[in-house]
Amino acid sequence: MKKRFIKVHSEGTIKGNEIWVDRETGVNYLFHFDGNAGGLTPLLNKDGKPLVTPIYDE
C-alpha cells in the first residue's frame, strides 16, 4: 500500500518543522513540533488558498 503523505522537508530534532504533502490532493502541510507537543496546519498561498504541489507517480 502506498503511503498517502510524504515528508518533503525536515529541520530540527527535538524542536522543529516538517512539510508534508498529501499524495492524493497535493496539499502541503506544516507540522511544528516541540518535545512531546506538535501541531499541523495547511500551508497557504498569498491568496489564502491551500498551497498545492503537482503530484507525479513514482
N, CA, C and O atoms as CSV, one atom per row, in Angstrom:
chain,resi,resn,atom,element,x,y,z
A,1,MET,N,N,0.830,-1.181,0.000
A,1,MET,CA,C,0.000,0.000,0.000
A,1,MET,C,C,0.878,1.249,0.000
A,1,MET,O,O,1.833,1.346,0.771
A,2,LYS,N,N,0.551,2.190,-0.858
A,2,LYS,CA,C,1.321,3.417,-0.984
A,2,LYS,C,C,0.928,4.386,0.136
A,2,LYS,O,O,-0.254,4.542,0.445
A,3,LYS,N,N,1.925,5.031,0.739
A,3,LYS,CA,C,1.661,5.997,1.801
A,3,LYS,C,C,0.965,7.223,1.234
A,3,LYS,O,O,1.317,7.706,0.158
A,4,ARG,N,N,-0.033,7.728,1.968
A,4,ARG,CA,C,-0.778,8.902,1.494
A,4,ARG,C,C,0.033,10.175,1.641
A,4,ARG,O,O,-0.036,11.043,0.771
A,5,PHE,N,N,0.800,10.315,2.715
A,5,PHE,CA,C,1.564,11.533,2.969
A,5,PHE,C,C,3.052,11.262,2.810
A,5,PHE,O,O,3.544,10.205,3.205
A,6,ILE,N,N,3.770,12.226,2.228
A,6,ILE,CA,C,5.222,12.116,2.118
A,6,ILE,C,C,5.850,13.362,2.741
A,6,ILE,O,O,5.357,14.477,2.572
A,7,LYS,N,N,6.938,13.147,3.458
A,7,LYS,CA,C,7.671,14.255,4.082
A,7,LYS,C,C,8.642,14.797,3.045
A,7,LYS,O,O,9.467,14.056,2.512
A,8,VAL,N,N,8.540,16.110,2.755
A,8,VAL,CA,C,9.400,16.710,1.743
A,8,VAL,C,C,10.450,17.648,2.335
A,8,VAL,O,O,11.375,18.062,1.636
A,9,HIS,N,N,10.314,17.985,3.620
A,9,HIS,CA,C,11.291,18.862,4.270
A,9,HIS,C,C,11.266,18.605,5.772
A,9,HIS,O,O,10.211,18.348,6.351
A,10,SER,N,N,12.441,18.679,6.396
A,10,SER,CA,C,12.535,18.484,7.837
A,10,SER,C,C,13.687,19.309,8.384
A,10,SER,O,O,14.763,19.368,7.788
A,11,GLU,N,N,13.449,19.945,9.524
A,11,GLU,CA,C,14.527,20.673,10.216
A,11,GLU,C,C,14.302,20.554,11.706
A,11,GLU,O,O,13.177,20.687,12.186
A,12,GLY,N,N,15.369,20.305,12.431
A,12,GLY,CA,C,15.296,20.164,13.881
A,12,GLY,C,C,15.124,18.714,14.311
A,12,GLY,O,O,14.752,17.849,13.518
A,13,THR,N,N,15.406,18.471,15.600
A,13,THR,CA,C,15.257,17.119,16.143
A,13,THR,C,C,14.273,17.115,17.306
A,13,THR,O,O,13.258,16.420,17.244
A,14,ILE,N,N,14.543,17.864,18.352
A,14,ILE,CA,C,13.623,17.931,19.494
A,14,ILE,C,C,12.585,19.026,19.261
A,14,ILE,O,O,11.440,18.906,19.698
A,15,LYS,N,N,12.983,20.080,18.581
A,15,LYS,CA,C,12.092,21.184,18.229
A,15,LYS,C,C,12.340,21.520,16.762
A,15,LYS,O,O,13.485,21.719,16.356
A,16,GLY,N,N,11.271,21.583,15.966
A,16,GLY,CA,C,11.486,21.884,14.560
A,16,GLY,C,C,10.205,21.885,13.749
A,16,GLY,O,O,9.095,21.937,14.279
A,17,ASN,N,N,10.405,21.824,12.436
A,17,ASN,CA,C,9.312,21.873,11.475
A,17,ASN,C,C,9.499,20.806,10.407
A,17,ASN,O,O,10.621,20.415,10.085
A,18,GLU,N,N,8.379,20.343,9.866
A,18,GLU,CA,C,8.378,19.420,8.734
A,18,GLU,C,C,7.297,19.871,7.769
A,18,GLU,O,O,6.278,20.424,8.181
A,19,ILE,N,N,7.521,19.635,6.491
A,19,ILE,CA,C,6.487,19.879,5.494
A,19,ILE,C,C,6.104,18.526,4.906
A,19,ILE,O,O,6.955,17.755,4.461
A,20,TRP,N,N,4.799,18.258,4.917
A,20,TRP,CA,C,4.230,17.015,4.407
A,20,TRP,C,C,3.313,17.331,3.238
A,20,TRP,O,O,2.638,18.360,3.238
A,21,VAL,N,N,3.284,16.454,2.240
A,21,VAL,CA,C,2.409,16.628,1.084
A,21,VAL,C,C,1.456,15.446,1.013
A,21,VAL,O,O,1.874,14.291,1.101
A,22,ASP,N,N,0.171,15.745,0.854
A,22,ASP,CA,C,-0.862,14.727,0.657
A,22,ASP,C,C,-0.779,14.273,-0.795
A,22,ASP,O,O,-0.994,15.074,-1.706
A,23,ARG,N,N,-0.473,13.008,-1.020
A,23,ARG,CA,C,-0.279,12.496,-2.372
A,23,ARG,C,C,-1.566,12.415,-3.172
A,23,ARG,O,O,-1.514,12.301,-4.397
A,24,GLU,N,N,-2.713,12.470,-2.524
A,24,GLU,CA,C,-3.988,12.430,-3.247
A,24,GLU,C,C,-4.443,13.819,-3.685
A,24,GLU,O,O,-5.012,13.966,-4.766
A,25,THR,N,N,-4.201,14.841,-2.861
A,25,THR,CA,C,-4.680,16.191,-3.173
A,25,THR,C,C,-3.570,17.153,-3.561
A,25,THR,O,O,-3.834,18.161,-4.217
A,26,GLY,N,N,-2.328,16.864,-3.169
A,26,GLY,CA,C,-1.208,17.766,-3.426
A,26,GLY,C,C,-1.084,18.884,-2.405
A,26,GLY,O,O,-0.174,19.707,-2.506
A,27,VAL,N,N,-1.986,18.934,-1.418
A,27,VAL,CA,C,-1.962,19.992,-0.408
A,27,VAL,C,C,-0.737,19.818,0.503
A,27,VAL,O,O,-0.416,18.710,0.934
A,28,ASN,N,N,-0.064,20.943,0.782
A,28,ASN,CA,C,1.114,20.962,1.652
A,28,ASN,C,C,0.697,21.318,3.076
A,28,ASN,O,O,-0.152,22.184,3.284
A,29,TYR,N,N,1.299,20.644,4.050
A,29,TYR,CA,C,1.008,20.888,5.459
A,29,TYR,C,C,2.294,21.161,6.205
A,29,TYR,O,O,3.325,20.552,5.919
A,30,LEU,N,N,2.241,22.084,7.173
A,30,LEU,CA,C,3.355,22.360,8.063
A,30,LEU,C,C,3.081,21.662,9.389
A,30,LEU,O,O,2.030,21.864,9.998
A,31,PHE,N,N,4.024,20.846,9.832
A,31,PHE,CA,C,3.950,20.204,11.141
A,31,PHE,C,C,5.054,20.802,11.990
A,31,PHE,O,O,6.233,20.661,11.666
A,32,HIS,N,N,4.679,21.474,13.082
A,32,HIS,CA,C,5.652,22.040,14.022
A,32,HIS,C,C,5.628,21.192,15.286
A,32,HIS,O,O,4.560,20.861,15.801
A,33,PHE,N,N,6.810,20.844,15.782
A,33,PHE,CA,C,6.890,20.033,16.994
A,33,PHE,C,C,7.897,20.627,17.957
A,33,PHE,O,O,8.876,21.263,17.565
A,34,ASP,N,N,7.619,20.395,19.244
A,34,ASP,CA,C,8.496,20.863,20.315
A,34,ASP,C,C,8.361,19.860,21.452
A,34,ASP,O,O,7.391,19.896,22.208
A,35,GLY,N,N,9.330,18.974,21.569
A,35,GLY,CA,C,9.260,17.912,22.575
A,35,GLY,C,C,8.120,16.964,22.266
A,35,GLY,O,O,8.060,16.394,21.176
A,36,ASN,N,N,7.208,16.790,23.226
A,36,ASN,CA,C,6.074,15.886,23.038
A,36,ASN,C,C,4.853,16.576,22.447
A,36,ASN,O,O,3.818,15.932,22.277
A,37,ALA,N,N,4.938,17.861,22.128
A,37,ALA,CA,C,3.797,18.603,21.585
A,37,ALA,C,C,4.008,18.871,20.102
A,37,ALA,O,O,5.143,18.932,19.629
A,38,GLY,N,N,2.919,19.029,19.379
A,38,GLY,CA,C,3.016,19.320,17.961
A,38,GLY,C,C,1.708,19.844,17.411
A,38,GLY,O,O,0.662,19.731,18.049
A,39,GLY,N,N,1.775,20.415,16.232
A,39,GLY,CA,C,0.584,20.930,15.575
A,39,GLY,C,C,0.736,20.856,14.069
A,39,GLY,O,O,1.845,20.933,13.539
A,40,LEU,N,N,-0.390,20.704,13.386
A,40,LEU,CA,C,-0.408,20.550,11.937
A,40,LEU,C,C,-1.366,21.578,11.345
A,40,LEU,O,O,-2.470,21.763,11.856
A,41,THR,N,N,-0.945,22.254,10.261
A,41,THR,CA,C,-1.797,23.228,9.597
A,41,THR,C,C,-1.468,23.235,8.108
A,41,THR,O,O,-0.317,23.014,7.731
A,42,PRO,N,N,-2.466,23.486,7.252
A,42,PRO,CA,C,-2.153,23.583,5.825
A,42,PRO,C,C,-1.348,24.849,5.543
A,42,PRO,O,O,-1.555,25.881,6.181
A,43,LEU,N,N,-0.439,24.760,4.594
A,43,LEU,CA,C,0.281,25.946,4.142
A,43,LEU,C,C,-0.608,26.677,3.143
A,43,LEU,O,O,-1.275,26.042,2.326
A,44,LEU,N,N,-0.622,28.006,3.203
A,44,LEU,CA,C,-1.481,28.808,2.339
A,44,LEU,C,C,-0.652,29.660,1.385
A,44,LEU,O,O,0.454,30.086,1.715
A,45,ASN,N,N,-1.205,29.903,0.192
A,45,ASN,CA,C,-0.526,30.787,-0.749
A,45,ASN,C,C,-0.900,32.226,-0.440
A,45,ASN,O,O,-1.604,32.477,0.538
A,46,LYS,N,N,-0.453,33.170,-1.239
A,46,LYS,CA,C,-0.684,34.587,-0.938
A,46,LYS,C,C,-2.153,34.980,-1.014
A,46,LYS,O,O,-2.535,36.019,-0.476
A,47,ASP,N,N,-2.992,34.169,-1.674
A,47,ASP,CA,C,-4.431,34.428,-1.756
A,47,ASP,C,C,-5.211,33.767,-0.634
A,47,ASP,O,O,-6.435,33.889,-0.578
A,48,GLY,N,N,-4.516,33.063,0.269
A,48,GLY,CA,C,-5.170,32.396,1.383
A,48,GLY,C,C,-5.735,31.032,1.047
A,48,GLY,O,O,-6.489,30.455,1.831
A,49,LYS,N,N,-5.372,30.512,-0.123
A,49,LYS,CA,C,-5.823,29.180,-0.534
A,49,LYS,C,C,-4.716,28.172,-0.247
A,49,LYS,O,O,-3.544,28.548,-0.207
A,50,PRO,N,N,-5.062,26.892,-0.046
A,50,PRO,CA,C,-4.031,25.887,0.238
A,50,PRO,C,C,-2.957,25.825,-0.854
A,50,PRO,O,O,-3.249,25.901,-2.048
A,51,LEU,N,N,-1.723,25.686,-0.409
A,51,LEU,CA,C,-0.588,25.524,-1.332
A,51,LEU,C,C,-0.622,24.090,-1.851
A,51,LEU,O,O,-0.599,23.135,-1.074
A,52,VAL,N,N,-0.676,23.953,-3.179
A,52,VAL,CA,C,-0.808,22.632,-3.799
A,52,VAL,C,C,0.426,22.350,-4.650
A,52,VAL,O,O,0.842,23.181,-5.458
A,53,THR,N,N,1.005,21.164,-4.456
A,53,THR,CA,C,2.148,20.698,-5.227
A,53,THR,C,C,1.648,19.691,-6.263
A,53,THR,O,O,0.878,18.794,-5.919
A,54,PRO,N,N,2.072,19.817,-7.533
A,54,PRO,CA,C,1.675,18.796,-8.514
A,54,PRO,C,C,2.178,17.424,-8.073
A,54,PRO,O,O,3.302,17.293,-7.589
A,55,ILE,N,N,1.343,16.413,-8.243
A,55,ILE,CA,C,1.674,15.049,-7.841
A,55,ILE,C,C,2.091,14.243,-9.065
A,55,ILE,O,O,1.399,14.239,-10.084
A,56,TYR,N,N,3.220,13.566,-8.956
A,56,TYR,CA,C,3.718,12.715,-10.038
A,56,TYR,C,C,3.827,11.300,-9.511
A,56,TYR,O,O,4.235,11.086,-8.370
A,57,ASP,N,N,3.462,10.330,-10.342
A,57,ASP,CA,C,3.642,8.933,-9.959
A,57,ASP,C,C,5.111,8.605,-9.887
A,57,ASP,O,O,5.903,9.060,-10.712
A,58,GLU,N,N,5.472,7.813,-8.896
A,58,GLU,CA,C,6.887,7.426,-8.731
A,58,GLU,C,C,7.197,6.233,-9.579
A,58,GLU,O,O,8.331,5.754,-9.581
